[in-house]
Amino acid sequence: MNLRSLFLITFLVLALPATADTYDIVLLGGRVMDPESGTDAIRNVGISGGRIARISAEALQGKQQLDARGLVVAPGFIDLHQHAQDEASGRLKAFDGVTTGLEMEIGVPDVREFLRRKNGHSLIHYGTTASHPAARALAFGTPLKDPFLVAPAGPSTNDKASEAQLRVIEGRLESELDAGALGIGMGIQYTPGANRLEVIRMFRLAAEHRVPVFTHVRSFGRLEPGSSIEAVSEVIGAAAITGASLQIVHVNSSCTADGLECLQLIAGARARGLDVTTEAYPYVAGMTTINSALFDPGWREKLGVDYDALQLPDTGERLTKARFDVLHASPEAIPVMLFANTQEMVDAVVAAPLVMIASDGEDGHPRNAGTFSHILKRYVRERGAITLMDAIRKMSLMPAQRLERSTPAARAKGRLQEWADADVIVFDPQSVGDRATYEAPRLPSVGMKYVVVGGVVLIDNGVLVANRYPGHAIEGERHGSAP
């Protein structure tokens, strides 16, 4: 063999891997949509090592090849507001296209225990904020116990904290941030004893640790004092004077009839350089616990509703004053749905460009199972109120960008680009939709053909693959005080 032949053989051997890569998974011929780059084209997607390794119009080879022709290929949805963290809810989220479900509104009582319990046992990615209500309950000597996320109305929710108690709250929140929390979660309406100074101190703590505050604002309705406008103004003001980033949760249910006015407040804050964002879910009914401080005297007057606006999720029972009084006094965490909004206002808020989508998912409410597919069905396909690309952006890229303040890991999520995390969904835009209703809230959504979580196929040809738990923790990484 002459030198020329040896050189040619060596060249071909070295060149072979570059021209014949075999990926773990290849999604073939789908409509690839990436909300950050604006890509909207028929492409093949190669996945290896939990990452998107290649997006190409050329043929790709994979150990597992999935036919995506005629289907949309998009980044997996990120739910920043997912209370139910059990496996049954994880299944519902997967069928709804959610690959990451985070408990960010209020957080959990014990971050280390939450992350330990979920490790190796979660279908989708998970994470949480540090819970101000739980830290407050601890400071008042009444630590929260499951299934409570906030304490029943009492001293730990309604009384002013002393200076010593405030130091306990701050210390606990710092410890929870060190355990991997992604921010500070506050349910101010559930802790009315937290005065303006306490709120500012919690925002100051978040700013020092360079993490956002996710908050349920202090009150709702139009009556002053205590209106939705006042409540939103309070937290925007706290963000302005401390420098903290802020996510106002479920602006649809916190602001009800004044939803568009509240959005104008948020838009004004953003136009002046404040890092303020918000979210909404596409349902007229909210859900909470009936024995929380939210139902302290005056709630009916604030909302302009009566007891029959309350409905028990499992039975459909509408409440009377007598029934409410009994349940409100219960020591158990009793869920209740609150019908206080209009479809017209929900539609307007959901379609607003600065609003991302989050479910506020809790067992017993259809939003736990159907929020994201409902957006694709009602707002994209049926009403044309949102383009498909905008819907994907609201449910993937925007939540990922909100998380970037908490962890650099978010920069690889919410995108369908080479070297992004392989959290990918493949769905039929003509059939995707929710089935869950108030009467049957646990029906899974339809239309998700494939769901890939961390490079692992979780839903294959519309069927959940058994005994696969590819979800991993999304944790904060920058918890030290600012220099």
N, C-alpha and C positions, 0 to 999 in steps of 0.2 A: 504493500500500500504506500503510495507516494505521499509526500507532505501535503500536497493540495487536497487529496482525498481525506486525509486525517483531519485537516483543518475544517473541511466541510462537515464531516460527521460531528466533530466537537461543537461547531456552531449550531447545528440542528438540535443536538442534545440540550445545549444550554438554552436555546430559544424555545424549546417545547413547552415548558411550564408557563411561559408568558402567553402562549397562543392557545393552550388547552387547559386552562384552569378548571378544576372541578369544584364547585361551591357546595356547601352543605345543603342549601335550599336554593332553587331557582323558581321565581314567579314568572310565568311565561305570558308575554303578550298582553299585559293589562294596561289600563289607562292610568299611568303614573301621575299623581297629583301631589305637588309639594308647595305648601302655602308660602314658604319663605322665598324660594327662587322663582316661583311662578310656573315651574315646569308643569305642563299638561300635555302629555304625549304618550303614544304607545311604546312601551319599553319592556325589556326583560330586566329583572332584578335578581342579582346574585347575593346571597347571604352566607357569611362564614364567620365563625367565632363570635357569634352574638352581634355582629355588625353588618351593615349594608356595605358590601365590598365592591359591588359594581352595578351600575345602571346603564344599560346599553341597548341600542337598536339592533345590535348584532346578536347572533345566537349564543347562548350561554349553556354550559353543561352543569348539572347538579346531581348530587346523590339522591335528592328528592326533588322532583319537578312537579310544580303545581300549576294547573292550567288557569290562568287569570284572564283569558280572552273574553271580551265583552263586559269585564268587571272593572271597578275602580280600585286602584292600589293606593293607599294613603297611610300617613303616619298614624299609629294608634292614638286613640283619644286619651286625654289626661283629665281626670276628674279631681279637682282640687278640694272637693267638698263631699267626701264620702264617709258618712258616719258608720254604716253597717260594714264591719270588717270580718264577718264570718264567711265560711266557704260557700254557703248557699248564695250569698250576695255576690261573692266573687264570680260564680258561674253566671249570674244574671248580668254582671258588668261585662264579662267577656263576650256574651252574645250581643251586647249593646255596643261593642267595638272599643271598650275601655281596656287599655293595657296598663294603666297606672291609676290607682284610686287612693287618694290621700285624705287623711282626716285633719283638715287645716283650720276649720272654723273655730273650734274650741279645743281641739287636741285631746289627748288621753291623760288619765291621772298619773301614769307611770310609763315614761318613754322607753326605758330599758326593758321593762317587762313586756311591753307591746312588741318591740322589735324582736325580743327573744322568742316570744310565742309565735310570731308570724314566720320566723326564719325556717325555710324549707317546707312551709305548709301553705303557701299562698299561690293562687293561680295567676295573679297579676301583681305588679309592683306596688309597694305600699310605703307609707311614711306618715309623719304627724308633726304638728306643732307642740310646743310646750303650753300646757293648759293653765291660763290665769284662773278660771273658776276652781280648778282642782287645787292650785297653790293657795288660793284664798280659803278654801274649805280646810286645808291643812293648817293654815295659820290660825284659824278659829277653833282648832281642836276637833274638827269633825271630818276626817278624811273621806273622800268619795269612795263609794263601793259600786262595782258593776251592778246593774247596767246604767247607772247614772253617769251622764257626762257633765251635768251641772247639779248642784245640790237642790233639794226641795226648798221652797221658800222658808227662810228662817234667819237666824243671826248671821250665818256665814254668807248669805246673799244680800241681806237688807241692811246690815249694820255698817257704820263707818269703821274702817280699819285704823288701829292705833299706829303710831310710828314703829313700835316694835313688830307689830303684825305686818306692816309694809315691808320691813327688812326681811322677814321670813318669806314673804311672797316673792320678793326679788331674788333671794338666795335660792329658793326652790326653782324658779324659772331659769336661773343661770345653770343650775345643776342639770336641768332637763335639756338645755341647749347643748351642754357638754356631752349628753347621752345620745345626741344625734337628731334633736328636734330641728325642724326646718323654719322655725319662726316662733312667734308668740301668738296664741289663739285666745281671743277675748270674746265672751258673750255678755256684753255690757247690760243688755236688757235682762239677763238672768242674774246679774249681780248689781242691782240698783244702788246698793250701799257704797259701791265704788264711786267716790266723788270725782270731780274734774281733775283734782291734783293727782289722785291715784292713777287715773287713766294716763295723764301726762307722764308720770313716773314709769309706767309700763312701756310707753312709747319711747321714752328716753333710753330705757334699758335695751330695747330692740335696736335703736339707732347705734348705741355703743357696740353692740355685737353684730351689726351690719346684717340684720335679718328683718324681714317684713313683719308687720302686725296684720293678722287676719281677724276681722271683727264683725260680729253681729252688733249693730248700733244700739243705742240706749233705748229708743222708743219708736213707736209708729203712730200713724194717724195725722190728723190736721189740727187737733186742739193744741193751743199754746197755753202754758209752756209744755214741752214734751212732744212736739211734733216730729215727723220724719225729717223735715227740713232742718230743724234744730239739731237732731241727732246726727245727721250726716255732717252738718257744719262743725259739730264738736270734734269728730275724729279727723276731719280735714285740718282743723285748727291744730290739733295735737301733732299731726304729721308735719305741719308747717313750722311749728316752733321747736320741734325736736330733730327734724331731719329724717325721721323714720319713713320707710316705705310702707304703704298701706293698701290692703285689699278689703273693700267693703263687700261683705258676702250678701248673696241673694237680694240684690237691690229691688227686685220685683216684689218680694214679700215684705221687706222692711219699709218700702215707700208707698206701696199700693197705689192709691189714686194720684199721688204726687211722684210717680216713678220717673216721668220725663223731666220734672223739675230737679229731682235728685241727680239725674244724669247730667243736667246742665251745671250743677255745682261741681261734679267730678270733672267734667270737661274744662271748666274754668280753672280748677286747681292744676290740671295737667298743662294747660296752656301757659301757666305761670311757673312751670318747672317742677311741680311737685310730682312725686312718684306715687300716684293714686290710681288704682284699678278697681274693677268691679266685675261681678258675675250675675247670672240669673238662671232660673230653671223654668221650663215652659208649662207650668201648671198653675191653675187658679187657687188651689188649696195648699196651704202650708201644713207642717206637722211638727209637733213638739210634745213635751210632757205637760200634762194638765196641772200637776202640782208644783210647777215652777213659778218663779216670781213674775214671769211674763203675764200671768193671770192674776196679779195683785189687783185690788179694787180700782176700777176706772178703765179697765181694758175694753169694755163694751162701748163706753162713751168715746174713747179714742178712735176706735175702728168704725163706729157707727153700725155695729152688728149686735145681735142678741145671742142667747144661749144656743139657739138652734143652728147657728153657724158652725157649731162644733159637732164632729162626728167621730165615733169610735171606729178605728180602721178594721177591726176583725169582724164586727157585727153590723156595721152600717148605722148604728143607733145615733139619732140626732138627740142632743141633750136638752134637758129642761134645767131650770134653776136648781131644783131639788137634787137632780142627778149630778149636776156640776158640783154642788156643795159637797156631796159625799166623796166624789172622786178627787176633788181639789185637796181634801183633807187627808187623803191616803198617804201612807208612808212609802208605798211602792211607786216605781216609775211607770206611769200609765200614759201611753201614747194617745194623742188626739189630733185629728185633722181640723184645720181652721180654714173655712171658706170665707175669705175676706177680700178677694181681688176680682177683677173682671178680665174676660178673655181679651178684650180690646187693649187693655193696658199691658197685659202680659205679652201680647203679640208685638206691640210697639217697642217694649223694652228689649225683648229678645233680638229683634232685628237691628237695634242700634249698633253702629260700628264699633264702639268702644267696649261693648259688653261681651265677655267670654261666657261660655256655657259651663255650668257645674250643677250637679244633681241635688245636693243636699240629701243624698240617699240614705233612707232609713227603711227598715223592713216594715211592710204594711202600707207603704205609699207607692203608687205606680212609678214615681220618679226614680226609685231605686233600681228598677228594671228597664225603663224605657226612655230616659231623658234624651240620649244622644240619637237613637234611631227616630225618636219623635221629631227632632229637629230636621233630620234628613227627609222624613216623610211629609210632615205638615208644612214646614217653612221653605224647603227646597223644592220638593216634587209637586206638592198640591197647590201651594200658594205662590210660589216663585218670589217670596219676600226676601230670600237670601240666595245668593248663588252657591253652587256646590263648593267652589273654592273658598268662599267666605265662611261657609259652615265648617269646613275642615279647619280653617284657620282659627275660628272661635273655639274649637274643641281640641286642638293639638298645639299649634304654634303659640297662641296667646298664653295658655296656661304654662307652657314650657318657659316662655320669656319671663313670666311672673316668678317662676321658680329659680331663675338664674341668679336672683339676689340671694337665694338661700344656699345654692350649691352649684358649682361648676358642672356637675354631672348633667344638669338640665340642658346644657348647650348641645348635647347629643340627642336630645329628645324633641318630639314635636315636629321633626323634619323627615323628609324622605330624600336623603342625599347620601352620597358615598361617604362612608365612615361614621354615619349616624348610627345610633343604637337600632338594632333590628326589632323594633316594636312596630309591627306592620299589620294593617287590616286590609282585607280584600272583600268587597261587598258588591251586590247587585243594586245599582241606583234605582232600578225600576221596581224592586220588590222590598227593599230594606224598609223596616218600619217597626214601631212598637205595637205590642198587644196588651200590655198591662193596663188595667183600669182601676178605678177606685173600688170596684166590686171584686176584681180579680187582680190584685197588685203584683203577683209573683209570676206572671206569664212572661217567659223570655221573649226578647225581640227576635225578628226574623231577618234574613237577608245577608248575614255575615257568612261568607263562604269559607274564608280562612282568617284566623287570628294568630299572629306570631308574636310571642312575648320573649324578649331577650334571645332571639334566634331559635326559639323552640316553637314548633307548631302546636298550639293549644286547641284550636278549633280547625278540624280537617274536613273539608267538604260539608260544612254545616254541622258537624258532630264534635262534641267535646271529647278530647282524647283523655282516657282514664289514667289516673295516677301520675299526672304530670303537674309539677308545681314550680314553674319557672320564675315566678315573681321573686324579686329581691328588694331589699330596703333601699329607699332613696333617703339619704341622710345629709344633714347639714355638715359643712366642712370648715366654716370660718366662724368660730365661736369666741375667739379671743377678743378682748376689748380693743377698740380702735387706738392706734398709737397717738 
